[in-house]
Amino acid sequence: MSALLAAASRRAVLIATAESCTGGLIAGRITDEAGSSAIFDRGFVTYSNAAKTAMLGVRAETLEAHGAVSEAVAREMAGGALERSDAAVAVSVTGIAGPGGSEHKPEGRVCFGLATAAGTICETVEFGPLGRAAVRGRTVDHALAMVLRAVEAMPLP
């Protein structure tokens, strides 16, 4: 976390999070670090579809067509967090931490979105049925690594 704090501080970059399956753990990890108020703008915990729509502007049509655990929803979550904050980087996660899942959306599948002024990228990671805590922990680590790469790619002022 200190690398993210240093990189974002040097660039005067604010970060926002939009979390479903992690329930705020990414924001919590960022704010565990002293001085994080210089880089963290806000976090949205949107566990329900209704919250995704109301707080982030995820379209009902997207949820119906793709389901909550999809790159399409992760894209709209990240974009919504970027638009509804003062952040320069917004990361989103939506997935199935477990237990459970289905044939089409197995336990351990997490979709990530990362939005900046340059656009939004998405990816899906299959962590597998590691158990709820492990999937959530790996999701936090992966999301923070995505944010760090995006921040480090931004120019210094």
OpenMM code with the backbone's topology and positions (N, CA, C; nanometers):
from openmm import Vec3, app, unit

residues = "MET SER ALA LEU LEU ALA ALA ALA SER ARG ARG ALA VAL LEU ILE ALA THR ALA GLU SER CYS THR GLY GLY LEU ILE ALA GLY ARG ILE THR ASP GLU ALA GLY SER SER ALA ILE PHE ASP ARG GLY PHE VAL THR TYR SER ASN ALA ALA LYS THR ALA MET LEU GLY VAL ARG ALA GLU THR LEU GLU ALA HIS GLY ALA VAL SER GLU ALA VAL ALA ARG GLU MET ALA GLY GLY ALA LEU GLU ARG SER ASP ALA ALA VAL ALA VAL SER VAL THR GLY ILE ALA GLY PRO GLY GLY SER GLU HIS LYS PRO GLU GLY ARG VAL CYS PHE GLY LEU ALA THR ALA ALA GLY THR ILE CYS GLU THR VAL GLU PHE GLY PRO LEU GLY ARG ALA ALA VAL ARG GLY ARG THR VAL ASP HIS ALA LEU ALA MET VAL LEU ARG ALA VAL GLU ALA MET PRO LEU PRO".split()
positions = [
    Vec3(0.0813, -0.1197, 0.0000),
    Vec3(0.0000, 0.0000, 0.0000),
    Vec3(0.0854, 0.1258, 0.0000),
    Vec3(0.2005, 0.1193, 0.0602),
    Vec3(0.2835, 0.2394, 0.0641),
    Vec3(0.3260, 0.2802, -0.0762),
    Vec3(0.3441, 0.1852, -0.1681),
    Vec3(0.3798, 0.2189, -0.3064),
    Vec3(0.2658, 0.2947, -0.3736),
    Vec3(0.1430, 0.2512, -0.3508),
    Vec3(0.0282, 0.3211, -0.4079),
    Vec3(0.0152, 0.4602, -0.3478),
    Vec3(0.0306, 0.4710, -0.2182),
    Vec3(0.0216, 0.6012, -0.1520),
    Vec3(0.1284, 0.6962, -0.2083),
    Vec3(0.2487, 0.6481, -0.2238),
    Vec3(0.3569, 0.7319, -0.2749),
    Vec3(0.3321, 0.7725, -0.4200),
    Vec3(0.2942, 0.6763, -0.5042),
    Vec3(0.2727, 0.7051, -0.6462),
    Vec3(0.1571, 0.8021, -0.6666),
    Vec3(0.0468, 0.7798, -0.5962),
    Vec3(-0.0695, 0.8680, -0.6109),
    Vec3(-0.0424, 1.0060, -0.5524),
    Vec3(0.0301, 1.0101, -0.4425),
    Vec3(0.0643, 1.1390, -0.3810),
    Vec3(0.1520, 1.2215, -0.4736),
    Vec3(0.2533, 1.1588, -0.5341),
    Vec3(0.3437, 1.2301, -0.6262),
    Vec3(0.2682, 1.2892, -0.7446),
    Vec3(0.1605, 1.2237, -0.7843),
    Vec3(0.0851, 1.2680, -0.9015),
    Vec3(-0.0411, 1.3460, -0.8643),
    Vec3(-0.0651, 1.3625, -0.7353),
    Vec3(-0.1860, 1.4309, -0.6864),
    Vec3(-0.3119, 1.3647, -0.7429),
    Vec3(-0.3144, 1.2315, -0.7384),
    Vec3(-0.4232, 1.1522, -0.7940),
    Vec3(-0.5133, 1.1031, -0.6816),
    Vec3(-0.6426, 1.1175, -0.7011),
    Vec3(-0.7407, 1.0615, -0.6084),
    Vec3(-0.7965, 0.9318, -0.6660),
    Vec3(-0.8338, 0.8412, -0.5759),
    Vec3(-0.8829, 0.7086, -0.6120),
    Vec3(-1.0229, 0.6906, -0.5548),
    Vec3(-1.1082, 0.6216, -0.6320),
    Vec3(-1.2407, 0.5817, -0.5843),
    Vec3(-1.2563, 0.4319, -0.6077),
    Vec3(-1.3400, 0.3694, -0.5267),
    Vec3(-1.3677, 0.2272, -0.5422),
    Vec3(-1.5176, 0.2055, -0.5565),
    Vec3(-1.5526, 0.1008, -0.6318),
    Vec3(-1.6913, 0.0567, -0.6459),
    Vec3(-1.6886, -0.0939, -0.6226),
    Vec3(-1.7398, -0.1358, -0.5087),
    Vec3(-1.7216, -0.2748, -0.4668),
    Vec3(-1.8535, -0.3466, -0.4465),
    Vec3(-1.8556, -0.4703, -0.4929),
    Vec3(-1.9682, -0.5577, -0.4657),
    Vec3(-1.9192, -0.6735, -0.3787),
    Vec3(-1.8537, -0.7719, -0.4367),
    Vec3(-1.8186, -0.8934, -0.3623),
    Vec3(-1.7204, -0.8697, -0.2476),
    Vec3(-1.6488, -0.7598, -0.2484),
    Vec3(-1.5542, -0.7311, -0.1402),
    Vec3(-1.6147, -0.6452, -0.0302),
    Vec3(-1.7311, -0.5907, -0.0515),
    Vec3(-1.8028, -0.5190, 0.0532),
    Vec3(-1.7256, -0.4062, 0.1201),
    Vec3(-1.6370, -0.3407, 0.0493),
    Vec3(-1.5621, -0.2287, 0.1058),
    Vec3(-1.4202, -0.2616, 0.1493),
    Vec3(-1.3767, -0.3844, 0.1267),
    Vec3(-1.2420, -0.4237, 0.1708),
    Vec3(-1.1306, -0.3499, 0.0969),
    Vec3(-1.1527, -0.3146, -0.0296),
    Vec3(-1.0503, -0.2418, -0.1040),
    Vec3(-1.0333, -0.1031, -0.0432),
    Vec3(-1.1439, -0.0346, -0.0217),
    Vec3(-1.1380, 0.0973, 0.0433),
    Vec3(-1.0752, 0.0844, 0.1809),
    Vec3(-1.1111, -0.0199, 0.2527),
    Vec3(-1.0538, -0.0423, 0.3849),
    Vec3(-0.9040, -0.0611, 0.3808),
    Vec3(-0.8555, -0.1364, 0.2822),
    Vec3(-0.7110, -0.1591, 0.2711),
    Vec3(-0.6397, -0.0288, 0.2406),
    Vec3(-0.6966, 0.0524, 0.1503),
    Vec3(-0.6336, 0.1808, 0.1172),
    Vec3(-0.6277, 0.2691, 0.2404),
    Vec3(-0.7375, 0.2758, 0.3131),
    Vec3(-0.7452, 0.3674, 0.4268),
    Vec3(-0.6794, 0.3120, 0.5527),
    Vec3(-0.6308, 0.1895, 0.5473),
    Vec3(-0.5489, 0.1374, 0.6579),
    Vec3(-0.4169, 0.2136, 0.6683),
    Vec3(-0.3744, 0.2706, 0.5573),
    Vec3(-0.2451, 0.3388, 0.5495),
    Vec3(-0.2576, 0.4825, 0.5994),
    Vec3(-0.1720, 0.5207, 0.6916),
    Vec3(-0.1691, 0.6594, 0.7377),
    Vec3(-0.1374, 0.7502, 0.6197),
    Vec3(-0.2086, 0.8590, 0.6084),
    Vec3(-0.1887, 0.9523, 0.4982),
    Vec3(-0.2768, 0.9243, 0.3776),
    Vec3(-0.3600, 0.8216, 0.3855),
    Vec3(-0.4426, 0.7844, 0.2715),
    Vec3(-0.5477, 0.8890, 0.2367),
    Vec3(-0.5759, 0.9807, 0.3279),
    Vec3(-0.6736, 1.0854, 0.2960),
    Vec3(-0.6236, 1.1743, 0.1822),
    Vec3(-0.4949, 1.1726, 0.1553),
    Vec3(-0.4392, 1.2512, 0.0447),
    Vec3(-0.4691, 1.1878, -0.0913),
    Vec3(-0.5028, 1.0576, -0.0939),
    Vec3(-0.5225, 0.9901, -0.2225),
    Vec3(-0.6582, 0.9237, -0.2380),
    Vec3(-0.7336, 0.9070, -0.1302),
    Vec3(-0.8605, 0.8337, -0.1396),
    Vec3(-0.9772, 0.9302, -0.1324),
    Vec3(-1.0591, 0.9299, -0.2380),
    Vec3(-1.1743, 1.0196, -0.2427),
    Vec3(-1.2966, 0.9562, -0.1785),
    Vec3(-1.3373, 0.8403, -0.2287),
    Vec3(-1.4580, 0.7759, -0.1748),
    Vec3(-1.4692, 0.6329, -0.2254),
    Vec3(-1.5551, 0.5583, -0.1541),
    Vec3(-1.5850, 0.4221, -0.1942),
    Vec3(-1.7345, 0.4009, -0.1986),
    Vec3(-1.7768, 0.3241, -0.2960),
    Vec3(-1.9169, 0.2856, -0.3106),
    Vec3(-1.9260, 0.1360, -0.2847),
    Vec3(-2.0059, 0.0964, -0.1868),
    Vec3(-2.0320, -0.0451, -0.1651),
    Vec3(-2.1713, -0.0708, -0.2205),
    Vec3(-2.1747, -0.1403, -0.3340),
    Vec3(-2.3008, -0.1626, -0.4052),
    Vec3(-2.3228, -0.3126, -0.4193),
    Vec3(-2.3637, -0.3725, -0.3110),
    Vec3(-2.3795, -0.5175, -0.3075),
    Vec3(-2.5011, -0.5624, -0.3872),
    Vec3(-2.6088, -0.4868, -0.3793),
    Vec3(-2.7305, -0.5241, -0.4513),
    Vec3(-2.7328, -0.4606, -0.5900),
    Vec3(-2.8132, -0.5188, -0.6781),
    Vec3(-2.8307, -0.4602, -0.8107),
    Vec3(-2.8939, -0.3225, -0.8007),
    Vec3(-2.9872, -0.3063, -0.7073),
    Vec3(-3.0520, -0.1761, -0.6893),
    Vec3(-2.9500, -0.0695, -0.6510),
    Vec3(-2.8557, -0.1046, -0.5667),
    Vec3(-2.7510, -0.0092, -0.5278),
    Vec3(-2.6602, 0.0225, -0.6457),
    Vec3(-2.6272, -0.0776, -0.7258),
    Vec3(-2.5435, -0.0534, -0.8435),
    Vec3(-2.6109, 0.0484, -0.9357),
    Vec3(-2.7410, 0.0347, -0.9517),
    Vec3(-2.8159, 0.1257, -1.0379),
    Vec3(-2.8277, 0.2644, -0.9749),
    Vec3(-2.8690, 0.2705, -0.8488),
    Vec3(-2.8934, 0.3995, -0.7832),
    Vec3(-2.7652, 0.4780, -0.7582),
    Vec3(-2.6610, 0.4123, -0.7139),
    Vec3(-2.5396, 0.4829, -0.6733),
    Vec3(-2.4392, 0.5022, -0.7857),
    Vec3(-2.4373, 0.4088, -0.8819),
    Vec3(-2.3330, 0.4136, -0.9850),
    Vec3(-2.3882, 0.4314, -1.1265),
    Vec3(-2.5193, 0.4248, -1.1411),
    Vec3(-2.5779, 0.4410, -1.2736),
    Vec3(-2.5670, 0.3190, -1.3625),
    Vec3(-2.5436, 0.2016, -1.3031),
    Vec3(-2.5421, 0.0792, -1.3838),
    Vec3(-2.6834, 0.0602, -1.4398),
    Vec3(-2.6903, 0.0385, -1.5684),
    Vec3(-2.8206, 0.0282, -1.6340),
    Vec3(-2.8867, -0.1063, -1.6047),
    Vec3(-3.0161, -0.1026, -1.5796),
    Vec3(-3.0932, -0.2247, -1.5558),
    Vec3(-3.0802, -0.3194, -1.6748),
    Vec3(-3.0730, -0.2638, -1.7947),
    Vec3(-3.0592, -0.3463, -1.9153),
    Vec3(-2.9272, -0.4238, -1.9143),
    Vec3(-2.8229, -0.3614, -1.8647),
    Vec3(-2.6932, -0.4289, -1.8573),
    Vec3(-2.6996, -0.5430, -1.7570),
    Vec3(-2.7593, -0.5158, -1.6417),
    Vec3(-2.7730, -0.6204, -1.5397),
    Vec3(-2.8564, -0.7372, -1.5917),
    Vec3(-2.9638, -0.7066, -1.6602),
    Vec3(-3.0511, -0.8132, -1.7110),
    Vec3(-2.9821, -0.8936, -1.8205),
    Vec3(-2.9125, -0.8264, -1.9098),
    Vec3(-2.8495, -0.8948, -2.0229),
    Vec3(-2.7273, -0.9769, -1.9826),
    Vec3(-2.6500, -0.9268, -1.8863),
    Vec3(-2.5208, -0.9890, -1.8549),
    Vec3(-2.5113, -1.0463, -1.7138),
    Vec3(-2.5983, -1.0032, -1.6246),
    Vec3(-2.5886, -1.0427, -1.4850),
    Vec3(-2.4898, -0.9546, -1.4117),
    Vec3(-2.5024, -0.9511, -1.2800),
    Vec3(-2.4173, -0.8637, -1.1994),
    Vec3(-2.2702, -0.9008, -1.2098),
    Vec3(-2.2405, -1.0286, -1.2246),
    Vec3(-2.1017, -1.0731, -1.2349),
    Vec3(-2.0652, -1.0804, -1.3826),
    Vec3(-2.0217, -0.9661, -1.4345),
    Vec3(-1.9880, -0.9561, -1.5763),
    Vec3(-1.8959, -0.8365, -1.5971),
    Vec3(-1.8182, -0.8420, -1.7035),
    Vec3(-1.7325, -0.7285, -1.7353),
    Vec3(-1.8160, -0.6071, -1.7748),
    Vec3(-1.9331, -0.6298, -1.8337),
    Vec3(-2.0193, -0.5175, -1.8715),
    Vec3(-2.0616, -0.4386, -1.7478),
    Vec3(-2.0974, -0.5091, -1.6416),
    Vec3(-2.1371, -0.4415, -1.5175),
    Vec3(-2.0150, -0.3805, -1.4498),
    Vec3(-1.9033, -0.4501, -1.4491),
    Vec3(-1.7806, -0.3942, -1.3898),
    Vec3(-1.7416, -0.2646, -1.4601),
    Vec3(-1.7581, -0.2606, -1.5922),
    Vec3(-1.7269, -0.1401, -1.6701),
    Vec3(-1.8160, -0.0236, -1.6269),
    Vec3(-1.9462, -0.0488, -1.6158),
    Vec3(-2.0384, 0.0580, -1.5768),
    Vec3(-2.0181, 0.0998, -1.4317),
    Vec3(-1.9821, 0.0059, -1.3463),
    Vec3(-1.9526, 0.0405, -1.2068),
    Vec3(-1.8324, 0.1325, -1.1983),
    Vec3(-1.7243, 0.0981, -1.2671),
    Vec3(-1.6029, 0.1810, -1.2632),
    Vec3(-1.6299, 0.3181, -1.3235),
    Vec3(-1.6987, 0.3217, -1.4357),
    Vec3(-1.7321, 0.4489, -1.4984),
    Vec3(-1.8207, 0.5346, -1.4109),
    Vec3(-1.9173, 0.4716, -1.3460),
    Vec3(-2.0060, 0.5446, -1.2557),
    Vec3(-1.9323, 0.6012, -1.1361),
    Vec3(-1.8385, 0.5246, -1.0814),
    Vec3(-1.7594, 0.5735, -0.9676),
    Vec3(-1.6718, 0.6906, -1.0091),
    Vec3(-1.6150, 0.6828, -1.1291),
    Vec3(-1.5311, 0.7920, -1.1773),
    Vec3(-1.6155, 0.9187, -1.1958),
    Vec3(-1.7312, 0.9048, -1.2564),
    Vec3(-1.8189, 1.0198, -1.2821),
    Vec3(-1.8752, 1.0821, -1.1548),
    Vec3(-1.8961, 1.0000, -1.0518),
    Vec3(-1.9615, 1.0463, -0.9298),
    Vec3(-1.8628, 1.0777, -0.8178),
    Vec3(-1.7381, 1.1013, -0.8560),
    Vec3(-1.6348, 1.1308, -0.7569),
    Vec3(-1.5400, 1.2366, -0.8124),
    Vec3(-1.4433, 1.2720, -0.7308),
    Vec3(-1.3364, 1.3621, -0.7742),
    Vec3(-1.2106, 1.2838, -0.8107),
    Vec3(-1.2249, 1.1526, -0.8240),
    Vec3(-1.1103, 1.0650, -0.8491),
    Vec3(-1.0635, 1.0726, -0.9936),
    Vec3(-0.9367, 1.0412, -1.0124),
    Vec3(-0.8788, 1.0259, -1.1453),
    Vec3(-0.8723, 0.8790, -1.1851),
    Vec3(-0.8845, 0.7903, -1.0853),
    Vec3(-0.8821, 0.6460, -1.1074),
    Vec3(-0.9930, 0.5846, -1.0241),
    Vec3(-1.0743, 0.4991, -1.0882),
    Vec3(-1.1781, 0.4265, -1.0154),
    Vec3(-1.1671, 0.2784, -1.0494),
    Vec3(-1.1732, 0.1967, -0.9480),
    Vec3(-1.1666, 0.0522, -0.9672),
    Vec3(-1.2977, -0.0088, -0.9197),
    Vec3(-1.3425, -0.1113, -0.9915),
    Vec3(-1.4653, -0.1805, -0.9523),
    Vec3(-1.4419, -0.3308, -0.9488),
    Vec3(-1.5184, -0.3974, -0.8631),
    Vec3(-1.5146, -0.5437, -0.8556),
    Vec3(-1.6556, -0.5967, -0.8359),
    Vec3(-1.6850, -0.7050, -0.9052),
    Vec3(-1.8103, -0.7754, -0.8884),
    Vec3(-1.7834, -0.9229, -0.9150),
    Vec3(-1.8247, -1.0080, -0.8244),
    Vec3(-1.7902, -1.1479, -0.8427),
    Vec3(-1.8658, -1.2400, -0.7493),
    Vec3(-1.8233, -1.3648, -0.7519),
    Vec3(-1.8828, -1.4688, -0.6689),
    Vec3(-1.7742, -1.5192, -0.5748),
    Vec3(-1.7754, -1.4669, -0.4535),
    Vec3(-1.6735, -1.5040, -0.3559),
    Vec3(-1.6989, -1.6429, -0.2986),
    Vec3(-1.8236, -1.6837, -0.2973),
    Vec3(-1.8575, -1.8161, -0.2470),
    Vec3(-1.9185, -1.8098, -0.1097),
    Vec3(-1.9646, -1.9197, -0.0616),
    Vec3(-1.9699, -2.0466, -0.1343),
    Vec3(-2.0800, -2.0446, -0.2395),
    Vec3(-2.0674, -2.1306, -0.3349),
    Vec3(-2.1705, -2.1403, -0.4378),
    Vec3(-2.1189, -2.1002, -0.5732),
    Vec3(-2.2093, -2.0541, -0.6538),
    Vec3(-2.1797, -2.0249, -0.7928),
    Vec3(-2.2647, -2.1157, -0.8789),
    Vec3(-2.2366, -2.1150, -1.0074),
    Vec3(-2.3123, -2.1985, -1.1000),
    Vec3(-2.2182, -2.2478, -1.2087),
    Vec3(-2.2720, -2.3273, -1.2978),
    Vec3(-2.1936, -2.3780, -1.4099),
    Vec3(-2.1422, -2.2626, -1.4962),
    Vec3(-2.2257, -2.1600, -1.5130),
    Vec3(-2.1894, -2.0478, -1.5991),
    Vec3(-2.1108, -1.9395, -1.5263),
    Vec3(-2.1319, -1.9288, -1.3963),
    Vec3(-2.0594, -1.8291, -1.3158),
    Vec3(-2.0106, -1.8987, -1.1887),
    Vec3(-1.8940, -1.9599, -1.1986),
    Vec3(-1.8453, -2.0414, -1.0868),
    Vec3(-1.7913, -1.9586, -0.9705),
    Vec3(-1.7882, -2.0220, -0.8565),
    Vec3(-1.7270, -1.9614, -0.7382),
    Vec3(-1.5839, -1.9212, -0.7707),
    Vec3(-1.5475, -1.8023, -0.7280),
    Vec3(-1.4131, -1.7531, -0.7504),
    Vec3(-1.3983, -1.6670, -0.8740),
    Vec3(-1.5051, -1.6496, -0.9517),
    Vec3(-1.4978, -1.5603, -1.0687),
    Vec3(-1.5193, -1.4165, -1.0233),
    Vec3(-1.4274, -1.3292, -1.0607),
    Vec3(-1.4387, -1.1872, -1.0268),
    Vec3(-1.4101, -1.1048, -1.1512),
    Vec3(-1.4973, -1.0090, -1.1776),
    Vec3(-1.4802, -0.9160, -1.2888),
    Vec3(-1.4335, -0.7825, -1.2325),
    Vec3(-1.3316, -0.7262, -1.2957),
    Vec3(-1.2691, -0.6017, -1.2525),
    Vec3(-1.2884, -0.4958, -1.3599),
    Vec3(-1.3083, -0.3721, -1.3155),
    Vec3(-1.3099, -0.2587, -1.4062),
    Vec3(-1.2167, -0.1525, -1.3520),
    Vec3(-1.1526, -0.0801, -1.4420),
    Vec3(-1.0649, 0.0291, -1.4006),
    Vec3(-1.0877, 0.1448, -1.4974),
    Vec3(-1.1353, 0.2563, -1.4430),
    Vec3(-1.1695, 0.3721, -1.5255),
    Vec3(-1.0788, 0.4896, -1.4945),
    Vec3(-1.0335, 0.5555, -1.6015),
    Vec3(-0.9584, 0.6809, -1.5941),
    Vec3(-1.0129, 0.7700, -1.7057),
    Vec3(-0.9605, 0.8892, -1.7169),
    Vec3(-1.0025, 0.9786, -1.8251),
    Vec3(-0.9714, 0.9184, -1.9619),
    Vec3(-0.8740, 0.8291, -1.9679),
    Vec3(-0.8351, 0.7656, -2.0943),
    Vec3(-0.9304, 0.6554, -2.1370),
    Vec3(-1.0181, 0.6111, -2.0480),
    Vec3(-1.1117, 0.5045, -2.0807),
    Vec3(-1.1200, 0.4012, -1.9705),
    Vec3(-1.1883, 0.2930, -2.0002),
    Vec3(-1.2105, 0.1873, -1.9017),
    Vec3(-1.1613, 0.0544, -1.9566),
    Vec3(-1.0891, -0.0178, -1.8733),
    Vec3(-1.0476, -0.1538, -1.9080),
    Vec3(-1.1156, -0.2500, -1.8124),
    Vec3(-1.1390, -0.3704, -1.8583),
    Vec3(-1.2016, -0.4732, -1.7755),
    Vec3(-1.1277, -0.6045, -1.7934),
    Vec3(-1.1360, -0.6860, -1.6921),
    Vec3(-1.0811, -0.8205, -1.7004),
    Vec3(-1.1525, -0.9096, -1.6013),
    Vec3(-1.1493, -1.0379, -1.6296),
    Vec3(-1.2089, -1.1373, -1.5420),
    Vec3(-1.0993, -1.2303, -1.4937),
    Vec3(-1.1004, -1.2581, -1.3644),
    Vec3(-1.0040, -1.3506, -1.3059),
    Vec3(-1.0812, -1.4658, -1.2431),
    Vec3(-1.0358, -1.5859, -1.2704),
    Vec3(-1.0943, -1.7071, -1.2113),
    Vec3(-1.0030, -1.7507, -1.0969),
    Vec3(-1.0372, -1.7105, -0.9756),
    Vec3(-0.9569, -1.7490, -0.8598),
    Vec3(-0.9837, -1.8927, -0.8186),
    Vec3(-1.0998, -1.9451, -0.8547),
    Vec3(-1.1372, -2.0813, -0.8191),
    Vec3(-1.2023, -2.0869, -0.6823),
    Vec3(-1.2474, -2.2054, -0.6439),
    Vec3(-1.3193, -2.2225, -0.5173),
    Vec3(-1.2253, -2.2278, -0.3968),
    Vec3(-1.1641, -2.1154, -0.3675),
    Vec3(-1.0657, -2.1073, -0.2585),
    Vec3(-1.1298, -2.0840, -0.1222),
    Vec3(-1.2586, -2.0547, -0.1221),
    Vec3(-1.3261, -2.0123, 0.0002),
    Vec3(-1.3464, -1.8620, -0.0032),
    Vec3(-1.4496, -1.8189, 0.0616),
    Vec3(-1.4917, -1.6786, 0.0568),
    Vec3(-1.3804, -1.5802, 0.0956),
    Vec3(-1.3165, -1.6033, 0.2083),
    Vec3(-1.2143, -1.5101, 0.2568),
    Vec3(-1.0965, -1.5017, 0.1600),
    Vec3(-1.0541, -1.6149, 0.1065),
    Vec3(-0.9396, -1.6155, 0.0157),
    Vec3(-0.9731, -1.5465, -0.1165),
    Vec3(-1.0917, -1.5713, -0.1702),
    Vec3(-1.1312, -1.5049, -0.2952),
    Vec3(-1.1372, -1.3548, -0.2734),
    Vec3(-1.1964, -1.3121, -0.1643),
    Vec3(-1.2053, -1.1691, -0.1367),
    Vec3(-1.0662, -1.1080, -0.1168),
    Vec3(-0.9790, -1.1766, -0.0469),
    Vec3(-0.8436, -1.1269, -0.0257),
    Vec3(-0.7666, -1.1130, -0.1556),
    Vec3(-0.7762, -1.2130, -0.2416),
    Vec3(-0.7062, -1.2058, -0.3704),
    Vec3(-0.7668, -1.0984, -0.4599),
    Vec3(-0.8968, -1.0792, -0.4469),
    Vec3(-0.9632, -0.9736, -0.5244),
    Vec3(-0.9095, -0.8369, -0.4839),
    Vec3(-0.8965, -0.8140, -0.3550),
    Vec3(-0.8421, -0.6866, -0.3061),
    Vec3(-0.7009, -0.6667, -0.3600),
    Vec3(-0.6171, -0.7681, -0.3482),
    Vec3(-0.4787, -0.7576, -0.3955),
    Vec3(-0.4729, -0.7274, -0.5452),
    Vec3(-0.5543, -0.7964, -0.6222),
    Vec3(-0.5541, -0.7777, -0.7677),
    Vec3(-0.6025, -0.6370, -0.8046),
    Vec3(-0.7086, -0.5920, -0.7391),
    Vec3(-0.7628, -0.4586, -0.7674),
    Vec3(-0.6594, -0.3504, -0.7347),
    Vec3(-0.5935, -0.3635, -0.6221),
    Vec3(-0.4933, -0.2639, -0.5840),
    Vec3(-0.3738, -0.2642, -0.6794),
    Vec3(-0.3371, -0.3812, -0.7293),
    Vec3(-0.2288, -0.3881, -0.8286),
    Vec3(-0.2703, -0.3178, -0.9576),
    Vec3(-0.3955, -0.3344, -0.9983),
    Vec3(-0.4460, -0.2642, -1.1170),
    Vec3(-0.4389, -0.1129, -1.0966),
    Vec3(-0.4823, -0.0678, -0.9803),
    Vec3(-0.4814, 0.0762, -0.9513),
    Vec3(-0.3380, 0.1283, -0.9520),
    Vec3(-0.2466, 0.0568, -0.8887),
    Vec3(-0.1071, 0.1004, -0.8847),
    Vec3(-0.0497, 0.1137, -1.0254),
    Vec3(-0.0740, 0.0156, -1.1112),
    Vec3(-0.0237, 0.0236, -1.2500),
    Vec3(-0.0803, 0.1451, -1.3218),
    Vec3(-0.2102, 0.1706, -1.3018),
    Vec3(-0.2742, 0.2853, -1.3692),
    Vec3(-0.2162, 0.4167, -1.3182),
    Vec3(-0.1974, 0.4270, -1.1881),
    Vec3(-0.1432, 0.5503, -1.1297),
    Vec3(0.0002, 0.5707, -1.1770),
    Vec3(0.0804, 0.4676, -1.1763),
    Vec3(0.2203, 0.4795, -1.2192),
    Vec3(0.2322, 0.5176, -1.3664),
    Vec3(0.1312, 0.4871, -1.4465),
    Vec3(0.1327, 0.5218, -1.5884),
    Vec3(0.0945, 0.6692, -1.6117),
    Vec3(0.0436, 0.7346, -1.5094),
    Vec3(0.0044, 0.8751, -1.5225),
    Vec3(0.1271, 0.9646, -1.5114),
    Vec3(0.1238, 1.0767, -1.5836),
    Vec3(0.2409, 1.1660, -1.5800),
    Vec3(0.2546, 1.2365, -1.4448),
    Vec3(0.3778, 1.2670, -1.4125),
    Vec3(0.4042, 1.3474, -1.2940),
    Vec3(0.3701, 1.4933, -1.3253),
    Vec3(0.3223, 1.5678, -1.2243),
    Vec3(0.2877, 1.7079, -1.2503),
    Vec3(0.4104, 1.7937, -1.2771),
] * unit.nanometer
topology = app.Topology()
chain = topology.addChain("A")
for resn in residues:
    res = topology.addResidue(resn, chain)
    for name in ("N", "CA", "C"):
        topology.addAtom(name, app.Element.getBySymbol(name[0]), res)
